[in-house]
Amino acid sequence: MGFSVSASAAIIFISFLGAAITLYAAWDSAYADVKSAQEFWYDLKVSQMSTDIVYNSTPWYVFFSPTTYNLTLVLINTGRTLYAPYWSGVYDGNYITLYNVSDDNVGFSENYTYILPGDYFQINIVNIPLNTVTHNLTITLENGCWVRLSWYYDEQDRAVFVRPIQKGCPTEVG
């Protein structure tokens, strides 16, 4: 009624084989995940290193009304191809969408999808109060890099002045 020694040894051997196969599958899956994460990290770093946007200080437009003004900022992509639908922004401390000016007074001048190297693109800011407060617009790109534009209205010169562009990319915590 009992098992023979050879049958018991076969059951133990098959159990060890099953455990080894399971462990190998888990190790292989974890290794593939690590390699995939490394590739993503390297691609992201290359993307961040080749991202560059500059402010074109010549063609910008300001339209004044009695209590507000509208501003169009012209930027140039001097880096890699960018995918604008993944961008987000913060205007004077409030989250904004860049595809609809009417919801938060900030948006692209046209429907941009890909912004190629060398392309100009425009951002409109409307209904800005006509005061001397410095306004900030920070745009975060699809790879985590950001561009910050600041401007203010000078009552004495009756003009809007845009400060030099600030930009950066996230760094590792380490």
Secondary structure, DSSP 8 states (H G I E B T S, - for coil): ----HHHHHHHHHHHHHHHHHHHHHHHHHHHHHHHHHHHHHHHHHHHHHT--EEE-SSS-EEEE-SSEEEEEEEEEE-SS-EEGGG-EEEETTEEE-SS-HHHHSEEESS--SEE-TT-EEEEEEEEEESSS--EEEEEE-TTS-EEEEEEEEETTTTEEEE---EEE------
